[in-house]
Amino acid sequence: MECAVVTHAGLKTVDGKLELKNELEEPYVVRPTSETIIGHFFAKWIDSWRDLPLLINQWANVMRWELRTRLFLRTGEFLWQEGHTAHATHEESLVEVRRMLDVYRDFSHDIVAMPVIQGIKTANERFAGAVETYCIEAMMQDGKASTSCSSPSPASANTCGRRPGA
């Protein structure tokens, strides 16, 4: 499995060039995606169709790769929730994707009082390898959309929170 090792926090400009700013006391070891480890364990946990569907809920701290963060929207590290599922058919995975998007939409509307728009991402915004990426988006005051929940199809993960790069 590939991992990133983070040894410095921040950058500074010296003579017009970017240099590393603060060396960390201890390095962070960061894995690239949950799918890397989930796929490995799904292969161990699923022996036959009798093991399906397999529904896993995961909570994990996530670190952003980007340099600029935005307070409350794009912090350097945040708690992330996602579901990983395995199904016998593509149709069964779509039922689960739509069910969970409805759950997150209802939670956003009824509990958090945050209106969202449910839909499908454009081809440019789609998860790598996905046929479609379903989502709910919240509109911010500046008119930009913030992805609140997204799910690729075939369903490998329902990721709620903002996805990296969103």
OpenMM code with the backbone's topology and positions (N, CA, C; nanometers):
from openmm import Vec3, app, unit

residues = "MET GLU CYS ALA VAL VAL THR HIS ALA GLY LEU LYS THR VAL ASP GLY LYS LEU GLU LEU LYS ASN GLU LEU GLU GLU PRO TYR VAL VAL ARG PRO THR SER GLU THR ILE ILE GLY HIS PHE PHE ALA LYS TRP ILE ASP SER TRP ARG ASP LEU PRO LEU LEU ILE ASN GLN TRP ALA ASN VAL MET ARG TRP GLU LEU ARG THR ARG LEU PHE LEU ARG THR GLY GLU PHE LEU TRP GLN GLU GLY HIS THR ALA HIS ALA THR HIS GLU GLU SER LEU VAL GLU VAL ARG ARG MET LEU ASP VAL TYR ARG ASP PHE SER HIS ASP ILE VAL ALA MET PRO VAL ILE GLN GLY ILE LYS THR ALA ASN GLU ARG PHE ALA GLY ALA VAL GLU THR TYR CYS ILE GLU ALA MET MET GLN ASP GLY LYS ALA SER THR SER CYS SER SER PRO SER PRO ALA SER ALA ASN THR CYS GLY ARG ARG PRO GLY ALA".split()
positions = [
    Vec3(0.0850, -0.1174, 0.0000),
    Vec3(0.0000, 0.0000, 0.0000),
    Vec3(0.0897, 0.1240, 0.0000),
    Vec3(0.0556, 0.2209, -0.0860),
    Vec3(0.1286, 0.3468, -0.0883),
    Vec3(0.0787, 0.4386, 0.0216),
    Vec3(0.1709, 0.5098, 0.0848),
    Vec3(0.1356, 0.6079, 0.1868),
    Vec3(0.2189, 0.7332, 0.1638),
    Vec3(0.1657, 0.8441, 0.2089),
    Vec3(0.2408, 0.9696, 0.2055),
    Vec3(0.2975, 0.9930, 0.3448),
    Vec3(0.4180, 1.0437, 0.3515),
    Vec3(0.4800, 1.0778, 0.4789),
    Vec3(0.4943, 1.2289, 0.4822),
    Vec3(0.4225, 1.2931, 0.5748),
    Vec3(0.4239, 1.4383, 0.5867),
    Vec3(0.5264, 1.4754, 0.6932),
    Vec3(0.6269, 1.5552, 0.6551),
    Vec3(0.7341, 1.5917, 0.7478),
    Vec3(0.7348, 1.7395, 0.7829),
    Vec3(0.6644, 1.8225, 0.7029),
    Vec3(0.6627, 1.9671, 0.7257),
    Vec3(0.5208, 2.0207, 0.7157),
    Vec3(0.4951, 2.1306, 0.7857),
    Vec3(0.3660, 2.1979, 0.7785),
    Vec3(0.3888, 2.3395, 0.7283),
    Vec3(0.3289, 2.3720, 0.6167),
    Vec3(0.3365, 2.5073, 0.5640),
    Vec3(0.4523, 2.5304, 0.4690),
    Vec3(0.4388, 2.6393, 0.3942),
    Vec3(0.5409, 2.6827, 0.3001),
    Vec3(0.5704, 2.8305, 0.3237),
    Vec3(0.6864, 2.8734, 0.2802),
    Vec3(0.7211, 3.0150, 0.2856),
    Vec3(0.7897, 3.0514, 0.1549),
    Vec3(0.7840, 3.1784, 0.1206),
    Vec3(0.8485, 3.2270, -0.0007),
    Vec3(0.9828, 3.2886, 0.0362),
    Vec3(1.0894, 3.2395, -0.0259),
    Vec3(1.2237, 3.2925, -0.0052),
    Vec3(1.2829, 3.3210, -0.1423),
    Vec3(1.3125, 3.4485, -0.1668),
    Vec3(1.3674, 3.4905, -0.2968),
    Vec3(1.2803, 3.4447, -0.4131),
    Vec3(1.1491, 3.4544, -0.3949),
    Vec3(1.0548, 3.4190, -0.5005),
    Vec3(1.0319, 3.2698, -0.5181),
    Vec3(1.0921, 3.1872, -0.4337),
    Vec3(1.0754, 3.0422, -0.4430),
    Vec3(1.0090, 2.9901, -0.3162),
    Vec3(0.9299, 2.8839, -0.3322),
    Vec3(0.8646, 2.8219, -0.2171),
    Vec3(0.9611, 2.7285, -0.1462),
    Vec3(0.9637, 2.7379, -0.0129),
    Vec3(1.0440, 2.6485, 0.0696),
    Vec3(0.9575, 2.5939, 0.1825),
    Vec3(0.9993, 2.4805, 0.2375),
    Vec3(0.9283, 2.4215, 0.3506),
    Vec3(0.9413, 2.5116, 0.4720),
    Vec3(0.8357, 2.5188, 0.5523),
    Vec3(0.8333, 2.6131, 0.6638),
    Vec3(0.8647, 2.5476, 0.7987),
    Vec3(0.7776, 2.4642, 0.8485),
    Vec3(0.7915, 2.4098, 0.9842),
    Vec3(0.8081, 2.2590, 0.9805),
    Vec3(0.9208, 2.2101, 1.0303),
    Vec3(0.9400, 2.0658, 1.0390),
    Vec3(0.8583, 2.0123, 1.1563),
    Vec3(0.7872, 1.9033, 1.1338),
    Vec3(0.7054, 1.8423, 1.2382),
    Vec3(0.7932, 1.7640, 1.3349),
    Vec3(0.7523, 1.7592, 1.4623),
    Vec3(0.8260, 1.6791, 1.5604),
    Vec3(0.8220, 1.5314, 1.5229),
    Vec3(0.7062, 1.4860, 1.4795),
    Vec3(0.6893, 1.3488, 1.4338),
    Vec3(0.6194, 1.3523, 1.2991),
    Vec3(0.6612, 1.2700, 1.2043),
    Vec3(0.5940, 1.2706, 1.0735),
    Vec3(0.4559, 1.2058, 1.0812),
    Vec3(0.3643, 1.2532, 0.9939),
    Vec3(0.2338, 1.1902, 0.9755),
    Vec3(0.2461, 1.0920, 0.8604),
    Vec3(0.1927, 0.9721, 0.8783),
    Vec3(0.1855, 0.8755, 0.7691),
    Vec3(0.0390, 0.8710, 0.7263),
    Vec3(0.0136, 0.9036, 0.6001),
    Vec3(-0.1218, 0.9185, 0.5491),
    Vec3(-0.1419, 0.8214, 0.4333),
    Vec3(-0.2524, 0.7452, 0.4388),
    Vec3(-0.2831, 0.6568, 0.3261),
    Vec3(-0.3630, 0.7351, 0.2229),
    Vec3(-0.3530, 0.6986, 0.0948),
    Vec3(-0.4165, 0.7799, -0.0101),
    Vec3(-0.5687, 0.7749, -0.0111),
    Vec3(-0.6290, 0.6596, 0.0015),
    Vec3(-0.7756, 0.6496, 0.0004),
    Vec3(-0.8181, 0.5326, 0.0867),
    Vec3(-0.9409, 0.5376, 0.1326),
    Vec3(-0.9960, 0.4259, 0.2100),
    Vec3(-1.0141, 0.3026, 0.1229),
    Vec3(-1.0427, 0.3242, -0.0056),
    Vec3(-1.0674, 0.2106, -0.0949),
    Vec3(-0.9488, 0.1148, -0.0967),
    Vec3(-0.8283, 0.1671, -0.0776),
    Vec3(-0.7089, 0.0824, -0.0772),
    Vec3(-0.7206, -0.0267, 0.0284),
    Vec3(-0.7528, 0.0117, 0.1496),
    Vec3(-0.7601, -0.0860, 0.2586),
    Vec3(-0.8935, -0.1611, 0.2580),
    Vec3(-1.0019, -0.0937, 0.2230),
    Vec3(-1.1335, -0.1591, 0.2226),
    Vec3(-1.1366, -0.2710, 0.1184),
    Vec3(-1.0832, -0.2446, -0.0001),
    Vec3(-1.0795, -0.3479, -0.1042),
    Vec3(-1.0038, -0.4714, -0.0585),
    Vec3(-0.8941, -0.4495, 0.0121),
    Vec3(-0.8137, -0.5598, 0.0652),
    Vec3(-0.8968, -0.6455, 0.1613),
    Vec3(-0.9700, -0.5801, 0.2518),
    Vec3(-1.0485, -0.6551, 0.3495),
    Vec3(-1.1762, -0.7139, 0.2906),
    Vec3(-1.2387, -0.6454, 0.1944),
    Vec3(-1.3547, -0.7052, 0.1280),
    Vec3(-1.3155, -0.8387, 0.0649),
    Vec3(-1.1967, -0.8455, 0.0069),
    Vec3(-1.1502, -0.9701, -0.0542),
    Vec3(-1.1381, -1.0813, 0.0502),
    Vec3(-1.1072, -1.0459, 0.1735),
    Vec3(-1.0969, -1.1457, 0.2809),
    Vec3(-1.2336, -1.1802, 0.3403),
    Vec3(-1.3232, -1.0828, 0.3471),
    Vec3(-1.4518, -1.1016, 0.4142),
    Vec3(-1.5581, -1.1650, 0.3260),
    Vec3(-1.5479, -1.1501, 0.1945),
    Vec3(-1.6522, -1.1991, 0.1041),
    Vec3(-1.6038, -1.3273, 0.0367),
    Vec3(-1.6698, -1.4377, 0.0717),
    Vec3(-1.6355, -1.5672, 0.0114),
    Vec3(-1.7340, -1.6077, -0.0974),
    Vec3(-1.8605, -1.5627, -0.0845),
    Vec3(-1.9610, -1.5999, -0.1833),
    Vec3(-2.0737, -1.4976, -0.1820),
    Vec3(-2.1709, -1.5185, -0.2703),
    Vec3(-2.2862, -1.4285, -0.2773),
    Vec3(-2.3635, -1.4280, -0.1461),
    Vec3(-2.3478, -1.5326, -0.0655),
    Vec3(-2.4186, -1.5391, 0.0637),
    Vec3(-2.3694, -1.4324, 0.1620),
    Vec3(-2.2502, -1.3787, 0.1368),
    Vec3(-2.1934, -1.2743, 0.2232),
    Vec3(-2.2407, -1.1339, 0.1837),
    Vec3(-2.3246, -1.1271, 0.0790),
    Vec3(-2.3681, -0.9967, 0.0278),
    Vec3(-2.5112, -0.9658, 0.0695),
    Vec3(-2.5500, -0.8430, 0.0836),
    Vec3(-2.4617, -0.7276, 0.0721),
    Vec3(-2.3760, -0.7111, 0.1980),
    Vec3(-2.2630, -0.6478, 0.1813),
    Vec3(-2.1753, -0.6134, 0.2924),
    Vec3(-2.1747, -0.4616, 0.3032),
    Vec3(-2.2148, -0.4105, 0.4183),
    Vec3(-2.2269, -0.2664, 0.4399),
    Vec3(-2.1362, -0.2266, 0.5558),
    Vec3(-2.0399, -0.1402, 0.5302),
    Vec3(-1.9437, -0.0968, 0.6315),
    Vec3(-1.9541, 0.0545, 0.6491),
    Vec3(-1.9641, 0.0988, 0.7743),
    Vec3(-1.9614, 0.2417, 0.8059),
    Vec3(-1.8263, 0.2729, 0.8670),
    Vec3(-1.7598, 0.3768, 0.8167),
    Vec3(-1.6249, 0.4107, 0.8624),
    Vec3(-1.6168, 0.5579, 0.9011),
    Vec3(-1.5534, 0.5843, 1.0138),
    Vec3(-1.5208, 0.7202, 1.0561),
    Vec3(-1.3695, 0.7279, 1.0632),
    Vec3(-1.3116, 0.8339, 1.0076),
    Vec3(-1.1661, 0.8479, 1.0098),
    Vec3(-1.1272, 0.9950, 1.0007),
    Vec3(-1.0143, 1.0280, 1.0592),
    Vec3(-0.9602, 1.1627, 1.0404),
    Vec3(-0.8962, 1.1696, 0.9026),
    Vec3(-0.9172, 1.2799, 0.8350),
    Vec3(-0.8662, 1.3002, 0.6995),
    Vec3(-0.7774, 1.4236, 0.7013),
    Vec3(-0.6672, 1.4166, 0.6279),
    Vec3(-0.5800, 1.5332, 0.6126),
    Vec3(-0.5840, 1.5770, 0.4674),
    Vec3(-0.5917, 1.7065, 0.4458),
    Vec3(-0.5948, 1.7616, 0.3094),
    Vec3(-0.4547, 1.7759, 0.2536),
    Vec3(-0.4451, 1.7587, 0.1226),
    Vec3(-0.3177, 1.7742, 0.0531),
    Vec3(-0.2928, 1.9191, 0.0134),
    Vec3(-0.3970, 1.9965, -0.0002),
    Vec3(-0.3820, 2.1305, -0.0561),
    Vec3(-0.3166, 2.2283, 0.0415),
    Vec3(-0.2705, 2.3393, -0.0125),
    Vec3(-0.1985, 2.4379, 0.0672),
    Vec3(-0.2923, 2.5348, 0.1374),
    Vec3(-0.4027, 2.5730, 0.0715),
    Vec3(-0.4933, 2.6722, 0.1294),
    Vec3(-0.6136, 2.6059, 0.1926),
    Vec3(-0.6460, 2.6485, 0.3126),
    Vec3(-0.7649, 2.5980, 0.3797),
    Vec3(-0.8594, 2.7149, 0.4042),
    Vec3(-0.9853, 2.6834, 0.4360),
    Vec3(-1.0855, 2.7864, 0.4678),
    Vec3(-1.1522, 2.7469, 0.5988),
    Vec3(-1.1467, 2.8366, 0.6961),
    Vec3(-1.2015, 2.8098, 0.8275),
    Vec3(-1.3452, 2.7588, 0.8167),
    Vec3(-1.3757, 2.6520, 0.8859),
    Vec3(-1.5054, 2.5847, 0.8910),
    Vec3(-1.5412, 2.5079, 0.7633),
    Vec3(-1.4797, 2.5365, 0.6512),
    Vec3(-1.5118, 2.4669, 0.5264),
    Vec3(-1.4011, 2.3728, 0.4819),
    Vec3(-1.2776, 2.4180, 0.4848),
    Vec3(-1.1662, 2.3394, 0.4327),
    Vec3(-1.0496, 2.3470, 0.5293),
    Vec3(-1.0620, 2.2759, 0.6405),
    Vec3(-0.9540, 2.2744, 0.7377),
    Vec3(-0.8494, 2.1709, 0.6960),
    Vec3(-0.7329, 2.1770, 0.7568),
    Vec3(-0.6257, 2.0843, 0.7217),
    Vec3(-0.6553, 1.9407, 0.7595),
    Vec3(-0.7266, 1.9204, 0.8706),
    Vec3(-0.7621, 1.7862, 0.9154),
    Vec3(-0.9055, 1.7905, 0.9668),
    Vec3(-0.9831, 1.6873, 0.9361),
    Vec3(-1.1224, 1.6860, 0.9802),
    Vec3(-1.1713, 1.5422, 0.9923),
    Vec3(-1.2818, 1.5251, 1.0649),
    Vec3(-1.3426, 1.3937, 1.0809),
    Vec3(-1.4302, 1.3651, 0.9594),
    Vec3(-1.4182, 1.2459, 0.9045),
    Vec3(-1.4829, 1.2079, 0.7797),
    Vec3(-1.5603, 1.0794, 0.8023),
    Vec3(-1.6790, 1.0713, 0.7500),
    Vec3(-1.7606, 0.9503, 0.7589),
    Vec3(-1.7859, 0.8989, 0.6189),
    Vec3(-1.7730, 0.7683, 0.6009),
    Vec3(-1.8068, 0.7101, 0.4708),
    Vec3(-1.8541, 0.5676, 0.4895),
    Vec3(-1.9349, 0.5243, 0.3947),
    Vec3(-1.9815, 0.3869, 0.3927),
    Vec3(-1.9236, 0.3154, 0.2729),
    Vec3(-1.8820, 0.1920, 0.2932),
    Vec3(-1.8319, 0.1084, 0.1834),
    Vec3(-1.9250, -0.0110, 0.1722),
    Vec3(-1.9662, -0.0430, 0.0506),
    Vec3(-2.0629, -0.1500, 0.0313),
    Vec3(-2.0207, -0.2428, -0.0820),
    Vec3(-2.0649, -0.3663, -0.0720),
    Vec3(-2.0459, -0.4639, -0.1800),
    Vec3(-2.1803, -0.5317, -0.2025),
    Vec3(-2.2193, -0.5458, -0.3297),
    Vec3(-2.3516, -0.5989, -0.3661),
    Vec3(-2.3380, -0.7046, -0.4743),
    Vec3(-2.4411, -0.7863, -0.4869),
    Vec3(-2.4419, -0.8910, -0.5892),
    Vec3(-2.4604, -0.8318, -0.7289),
    Vec3(-2.5362, -0.7208, -0.7396),
    Vec3(-2.5619, -0.6616, -0.8708),
    Vec3(-2.5458, -0.5103, -0.8658),
    Vec3(-2.5261, -0.4526, -0.9816),
    Vec3(-2.5176, -0.3068, -0.9930),
    Vec3(-2.6493, -0.2429, -0.9495),
    Vec3(-2.7606, -0.3038, -0.9848),
    Vec3(-2.8917, -0.2502, -0.9480),
    Vec3(-2.9072, -0.2423, -0.7960),
    Vec3(-2.8616, -0.3472, -0.7247),
    Vec3(-2.8672, -0.3443, -0.5784),
    Vec3(-2.7804, -0.2317, -0.5222),
    Vec3(-2.6654, -0.2069, -0.5838),
    Vec3(-2.5789, -0.0986, -0.5352),
    Vec3(-2.6454, 0.0369, -0.5568),
    Vec3(-2.7162, 0.0533, -0.6694),
    Vec3(-2.7857, 0.1802, -0.6944),
    Vec3(-2.8972, 0.2048, -0.5939),
    Vec3(-2.9682, 0.0982, -0.5551),
    Vec3(-3.0724, 0.1121, -0.4530),
    Vec3(-3.0097, 0.1641, -0.3233),
    Vec3(-2.8951, 0.1092, -0.2853),
    Vec3(-2.8269, 0.1535, -0.1622),
    Vec3(-2.7755, 0.2967, -0.1745),
    Vec3(-2.7197, 0.3311, -0.2887),
    Vec3(-2.6723, 0.4682, -0.3110),
    Vec3(-2.7872, 0.5665, -0.2936),
    Vec3(-2.8976, 0.5389, -0.3595),
    Vec3(-3.0134, 0.6304, -0.3520),
    Vec3(-3.0726, 0.6350, -0.2115),
    Vec3(-3.0766, 0.5210, -0.1439),
    Vec3(-3.1287, 0.5161, -0.0067),
    Vec3(-3.0444, 0.6047, 0.0850),
    Vec3(-2.9131, 0.5905, 0.0758),
    Vec3(-2.8262, 0.6683, 0.1644),
    Vec3(-2.8276, 0.8175, 0.1291),
    Vec3(-2.8348, 0.8513, 0.0014),
    Vec3(-2.8453, 0.9933, -0.0343),
    Vec3(-2.9736, 1.0531, 0.0212),
    Vec3(-3.0819, 0.9759, 0.0207),
    Vec3(-3.2066, 1.0229, 0.0811),
    Vec3(-3.1899, 1.0428, 0.2316),
    Vec3(-3.1184, 0.9502, 0.2977),
    Vec3(-3.0929, 0.9637, 0.4418),
    Vec3(-3.0170, 1.0935, 0.4697),
    Vec3(-2.9110, 1.1185, 0.3953),
    Vec3(-2.8298, 1.2389, 0.4175),
    Vec3(-2.9059, 1.3660, 0.3788),
    Vec3(-2.9853, 1.3582, 0.2719),
    Vec3(-3.0675, 1.4738, 0.2344),
    Vec3(-3.1686, 1.5057, 0.3439),
    Vec3(-3.2367, 1.4027, 0.3940),
    Vec3(-3.3348, 1.4237, 0.5007),
    Vec3(-3.2682, 1.4776, 0.6267),
    Vec3(-3.1518, 1.4244, 0.6619),
    Vec3(-3.0782, 1.4752, 0.7778),
    Vec3(-3.0433, 1.6229, 0.7586),
    Vec3(-2.9929, 1.6558, 0.6414),
    Vec3(-2.9548, 1.7957, 0.6125),
    Vec3(-3.0758, 1.8879, 0.6235),
    Vec3(-3.1867, 1.8491, 0.5641),
    Vec3(-3.3091, 1.9311, 0.5655),
    Vec3(-3.3733, 1.9373, 0.7031),
    Vec3(-3.4001, 1.8180, 0.7615),
    Vec3(-3.4861, 1.8095, 0.8790),
    Vec3(-3.4136, 1.8310, 1.0121),
    Vec3(-3.2880, 1.7941, 1.0201),
    Vec3(-3.2151, 1.8043, 1.1462),
    Vec3(-3.1248, 1.9282, 1.1490),
    Vec3(-3.0471, 1.9479, 1.0433),
    Vec3(-2.9507, 2.0575, 1.0396),
    Vec3(-3.0116, 2.1857, 0.9820),
    Vec3(-3.1298, 2.1744, 0.9210),
    Vec3(-3.1972, 2.2880, 0.8560),
    Vec3(-3.1095, 2.3509, 0.7475),
    Vec3(-3.0428, 2.2635, 0.6715),
    Vec3(-2.9565, 2.3068, 0.5626),
    Vec3(-3.0143, 2.2530, 0.4318),
    Vec3(-3.0704, 2.3412, 0.3488),
    Vec3(-3.1248, 2.2927, 0.2219),
    Vec3(-3.0128, 2.2444, 0.1297),
    Vec3(-3.0379, 2.1337, 0.0627),
    Vec3(-2.9407, 2.0788, -0.0316),
    Vec3(-3.0115, 2.0427, -0.1613),
    Vec3(-2.9326, 2.0318, -0.2665),
    Vec3(-2.9821, 1.9905, -0.3973),
    Vec3(-2.9253, 1.8520, -0.4245),
    Vec3(-3.0125, 1.7575, -0.4579),
    Vec3(-2.9705, 1.6211, -0.4857),
    Vec3(-2.9572, 1.6043, -0.6366),
    Vec3(-2.8492, 1.5395, -0.6815),
    Vec3(-2.8320, 1.5214, -0.8251),
    Vec3(-2.7153, 1.4327, -0.8602),
    Vec3(-2.6685, 1.4479, -0.9844),
    Vec3(-2.5575, 1.3687, -1.0382),
    Vec3(-2.4475, 1.4649, -1.0813),
    Vec3(-2.3232, 1.4334, -1.0459),
    Vec3(-2.2083, 1.5161, -1.0832),
    Vec3(-2.1856, 1.5105, -1.2350),
    Vec3(-2.1200, 1.6138, -1.2867),
    Vec3(-2.0820, 1.6123, -1.4280),
    Vec3(-1.9696, 1.5121, -1.4492),
    Vec3(-1.9431, 1.4797, -1.5742),
    Vec3(-1.8362, 1.3839, -1.6059),
    Vec3(-1.7014, 1.4311, -1.5502),
    Vec3(-1.6752, 1.5620, -1.5519),
    Vec3(-1.5480, 1.6150, -1.5010),
    Vec3(-1.5365, 1.6039, -1.3494),
    Vec3(-1.6493, 1.6005, -1.2797),
    Vec3(-1.6491, 1.5955, -1.1328),
    Vec3(-1.6637, 1.4531, -1.0783),
    Vec3(-1.6841, 1.3586, -1.1645),
    Vec3(-1.7111, 1.2199, -1.1273),
    Vec3(-1.5894, 1.1563, -1.0600),
    Vec3(-1.6163, 1.0655, -0.9623),
    Vec3(-1.5083, 0.9880, -0.9022),
    Vec3(-1.4388, 0.9067, -1.0109),
    Vec3(-1.3079, 0.8901, -0.9980),
    Vec3(-1.2319, 0.8105, -1.0945),
    Vec3(-1.2871, 0.6682, -1.0974),
    Vec3(-1.3165, 0.6166, -1.2158),
    Vec3(-1.3663, 0.4811, -1.2319),
    Vec3(-1.5157, 0.4651, -1.2133),
    Vec3(-1.5854, 0.5709, -1.1748),
    Vec3(-1.7299, 0.5609, -1.1520),
    Vec3(-1.8073, 0.5796, -1.2818),
    Vec3(-1.9202, 0.5097, -1.2928),
    Vec3(-2.0119, 0.5308, -1.4037),
    Vec3(-2.0835, 0.6643, -1.3844),
    Vec3(-2.1295, 0.6886, -1.2620),
    Vec3(-2.1931, 0.8144, -1.2216),
    Vec3(-2.1484, 0.8460, -1.0800),
    Vec3(-2.1568, 0.9720, -1.0413),
    Vec3(-2.1364, 1.0106, -0.9023),
    Vec3(-2.2588, 1.0896, -0.8582),
    Vec3(-2.3328, 1.0326, -0.7639),
    Vec3(-2.4534, 1.0949, -0.7103),
    Vec3(-2.4129, 1.1823, -0.5919),
    Vec3(-2.4889, 1.2913, -0.5681),
    Vec3(-2.4462, 1.3836, -0.4631),
    Vec3(-2.5623, 1.4639, -0.4071),
    Vec3(-2.5375, 1.5249, -0.2920),
    Vec3(-2.6190, 1.6356, -0.2446),
    Vec3(-2.5232, 1.7528, -0.2273),
    Vec3(-2.5687, 1.8713, -0.2675),
    Vec3(-2.4850, 1.9916, -0.2616),
    Vec3(-2.5591, 2.1003, -0.1856),
    Vec3(-2.4859, 2.1708, -0.1025),
    Vec3(-2.5406, 2.2855, -0.0299),
    Vec3(-2.4889, 2.4122, -0.0980),
    Vec3(-2.5764, 2.5093, -0.1143),
    Vec3(-2.5356, 2.6359, -0.1759),
    Vec3(-2.4839, 2.7298, -0.0678),
    Vec3(-2.3667, 2.7881, -0.0927),
    Vec3(-2.3084, 2.8827, 0.0018),
    Vec3(-2.3519, 3.0243, -0.0345),
    Vec3(-2.3263, 3.1189, 0.0552),
    Vec3(-2.3701, 3.2566, 0.0336),
    Vec3(-2.3086, 3.3196, -0.0905),
    Vec3(-2.1890, 3.2748, -0.1287),
    Vec3(-2.1247, 3.3326, -0.2471),
    Vec3(-2.1721, 3.2693, -0.3778),
    Vec3(-2.2729, 3.1805, -0.3693),
    Vec3(-2.3287, 3.1183, -0.4887),
    Vec3(-2.2589, 2.9909, -0.5314),
    Vec3(-2.1523, 2.9521, -0.4629),
    Vec3(-2.0823, 2.8281, -0.4956),
    Vec3(-2.1494, 2.7115, -0.4245),
    Vec3(-2.1375, 2.5936, -0.4850),
    Vec3(-2.1928, 2.4723, -0.4248),
    Vec3(-2.0852, 2.4027, -0.3429),
    Vec3(-2.1233, 2.3522, -0.2288),
    Vec3(-2.0332, 2.2731, -0.1453),
    Vec3(-2.0888, 2.1310, -0.1405),
    Vec3(-2.0097, 2.0349, -0.1890),
    Vec3(-2.0551, 1.8964, -0.1881),
    Vec3(-2.0684, 1.8509, -0.0436),
    Vec3(-2.1884, 1.8102, -0.0064),
    Vec3(-2.2152, 1.7673, 0.1307),
    Vec3(-2.2121, 1.6155, 0.1432),
    Vec3(-2.2385, 1.5469, 0.0348),
    Vec3(-2.2374, 1.4015, 0.0336),
    Vec3(-2.2249, 1.3583, -0.1120),
    Vec3(-2.1437, 1.2568, -0.1371),
    Vec3(-2.1330, 1.2063, -0.2738),
    Vec3(-2.1118, 1.0557, -0.2706),
    Vec3(-2.1548, 0.9896, -0.3769),
    Vec3(-2.1438, 0.8451, -0.3849),
    Vec3(-2.1222, 0.8031, -0.5290),
    Vec3(-2.0139, 0.7288, -0.5533),
    Vec3(-1.9900, 0.6803, -0.6897),
    Vec3(-2.0745, 0.5580, -0.7202),
    Vec3(-2.1012, 0.5359, -0.8454),
    Vec3(-2.1688, 0.4156, -0.8900),
    Vec3(-2.0839, 0.3541, -1.0006),
    Vec3(-2.0403, 0.2297, -0.9940),
    Vec3(-2.0805, 0.1320, -0.8961),
    Vec3(-2.0429, 0.1777, -0.7545),
    Vec3(-2.1311, 0.1470, -0.6583),
    Vec3(-2.1152, 0.1980, -0.5220),
    Vec3(-1.9997, 0.1295, -0.4514),
    Vec3(-1.8964, 0.2053, -0.4254),
    Vec3(-1.7879, 0.1539, -0.3418),
    Vec3(-1.7822, 0.2330, -0.2134),
    Vec3(-1.8337, 0.3570, -0.2165),
    Vec3(-1.8297, 0.4371, -0.0944),
    Vec3(-1.9367, 0.5439, -0.0998),
    Vec3(-1.9990, 0.5696, 0.0128),
    Vec3(-2.0837, 0.6871, 0.0298),
    Vec3(-2.0029, 0.7793, 0.1195),
    Vec3(-1.9532, 0.8888, 0.0658),
    Vec3(-1.8664, 0.9754, 0.1452),
    Vec3(-1.9406, 1.1026, 0.1766),
    Vec3(-1.9625, 1.1269, 0.3025),
    Vec3(-2.0387, 1.2435, 0.3411),
    Vec3(-1.9546, 1.3323, 0.4276),
    Vec3(-1.9574, 1.4543, 0.3963),
    Vec3(-1.8611, 1.5549, 0.4323),
    Vec3(-1.8190, 1.6052, 0.2968),
    Vec3(-1.7211, 1.6851, 0.2851),
    Vec3(-1.6744, 1.7280, 0.1542),
    Vec3(-1.5642, 1.6336, 0.1096),
    Vec3(-1.5683, 1.5933, -0.0147),
    Vec3(-1.4662, 1.5031, -0.0657),
    Vec3(-1.3390, 1.5821, -0.0919),
    Vec3(-1.2227, 1.5181, -0.0811),
    Vec3(-1.0972, 1.5866, -0.1123),
    Vec3(-1.1025, 1.6439, -0.2539),
    Vec3(-1.0588, 1.7656, -0.2691),
    Vec3(-1.0594, 1.8311, -0.3985),
    Vec3(-1.1898, 1.9030, -0.4307),
    Vec3(-1.2903, 1.8923, -0.3433),
    Vec3(-1.4185, 1.9575, -0.3722),
    Vec3(-1.4110, 2.1048, -0.3435),
] * unit.nanometer
topology = app.Topology()
chain = topology.addChain("A")
for resn in residues:
    res = topology.addResidue(resn, chain)
    for name in ("N", "CA", "C"):
        topology.addAtom(name, app.Element.getBySymbol(name[0]), res)
